[in-house]
Amino acid sequence: MVKNANSKANKKMQNDISTEYRKMVKKSDKPKILICTPEVTELPEGMGNAANLISAKGGGLGDISASLIRYLNENDDYELHIALPKYDSKIKNVAAITNQQIDRLAVVLSGRGIHLVNDSAFSYLNTPYEESSIHNPVRRSLAFQRHVINLLLDYIQPDVVHCNDWMTGLIPAAAKSKGIKSLFTLHNIFTEKQTMMNIELSGIRPLDFSEWLYFEQFPENIQTNWKKHFETNKIDFTASAIYASDYFNTVSPTFLQELVEDKFPEIVTRPIYRVIKEKFEQNRALGILNAPNDTVNPKVMQEIINYNKHTMQDNKPLNKHLFQEKMGLPTKPEIPLFFWPNRLYYQKGPDLLIDNIPEFFSKYEMQVAIVANGDHKLENKLRALEKKYHQLRFCNFEEKLSNLGKAAADFILMPSRYEPCGLPQMEVLRFGTLPIVHSTGGLKDTISQIDEQKNEGNGFVFYIADKSGLEFGIKSALNFYKLPINRKLTQLQRIMSESKRKFNLKNTAEKYMALYKKMIKEK
């Protein structure tokens, strides 16, 4: 009898908690979307004036996050929430406010759907991926995910949580355990691994959702044998995210296909390859092409001499002259100018250019400008080379100078060995600057060989990422450069018009919103 009474009391208490919880959870007549991202270029004005203070960009993820948030906010079909780290130093650089005011700002913004994760792991950073001797990237990722998993998932009860890259890798598994749909977007192939003990010490309880985590060694009966795995068996963040998510996407269709076909076994670990292939076979993997920010527009950008397709013939050469002056190149408008728009990392293939510069310069009349940072050995090589060749100049990355380079150059060089998406090859088309690309990933999806006779194509494509391939692309570009000005201008004006229609964030955002609707319908 006592047992029955206790059972009834427990049932009543559970019902009371559920009733009170439903009263407390944020209510909305619209489906709720929670976007979790470590970076964002900007937040829309529609989310309040204080949103203008929030900006932290490390790469293309910041741009696509900003644009998706803007279009979702304008669309008004959803109640939108964003989880971001609170980069105190970055906010102070934008506005002269105190630490107390920044903490109060976080409270104000949370009422508008912007949830800043307040942790010392982010307080002293100006960029999302900055090195820190105290708070390494894994520590920062766990601090961010703890806030989302332990608080926001239950408080917001989103219909869909949209996670981005390995830094959010545990969230899809936690969402699964709470009955929340999740989308995981892979922007680049990278992962981290941690033991359950380290995750536990960060304040997250991995045993609550361990069945959806991907361990280095398969843990049989994890709930009963957890001690055996607690200190040694590591969890793979990216593999876990893909495995646990309801849908998974890459940021270009071809890159997804290349991953499924195992084109890059040297960079894609076997666990990640297996979960991608499994998701693809379940018809739950998509390639959604990124696009440049709408602010990339030669008609309005402040750091360049503005022009459109009609004034390009007069004003683009002015940008070339200005950029040549700033870089210390000979100011010769007739010499074709090639610009390097990427970081100096192996993936981007900078060695294919740098190692062959002496031969290229001996064969072809050309200038090369590089505004980039990356591998220190390559940086030192470039400094040595520019002392020998007046037609080569290298400068550390500055965003304004890089934007001027895109407007000034005749061609950009993108010989990437693999490319999840790439943005510069799409951005420069708006400037009437033509890309030379290796046919891989997002480069293959966006750039095709110019065919003047058929009036189609928008760049120069080579198929093997080696010296001969890059040289083929350069020669194709130089042949185009020699065409009569009217024939060149016809193609460049066509390409400028087409690029904005084909590659814009509205198209990208609509594809994500269609996927949200599909997931909500499934729920």
Secondary structure, DSSP 8 states (H G I E B T S, - for coil): -HHHHHHHHHHHHHHHHHHHHHHHS---SS-EEEEE-S-BS---GGG-GGGGG--B-SSHHHHHHHHHHHHHHHH-SSEEEEEEE--HHHHHHHS---HHHHHHHHHHHHTTTEEEE--HHHHT-SSTT---SSS-HHHHHHHHHHHIIIIIHHHH--SEEEEESGGGTTHHHHHHHTT-EEEEEESSS---EEEHHHHHHTT--GGGGGGGS-BSS--TTTTTSHHHHHTT-EEEHHHHHHHH-SEEEESSHHHHHHHHTT--TTTS-HHHHHHHHHHHHTT-EEE------TT--TTT-TTS----TTTHHHHHHHHHHHHHHHHT----TTS-EEEE-S-B-GGG-HHHHHTTHHHHHHH---EEEEE--B-HHHHHHHHHHHHH-TTEEEE---HHHHHHHHHH-SEEEE--SS-S--SHHHHGGGGT-EEEEESSHHHHHH--B-BTTTTB--BEEESS-SHHHHHHHHHHHHHHHTS-HHHHHHHHHHHHHHHHHHS-HHHHHHHHHHHHHHHHHH-
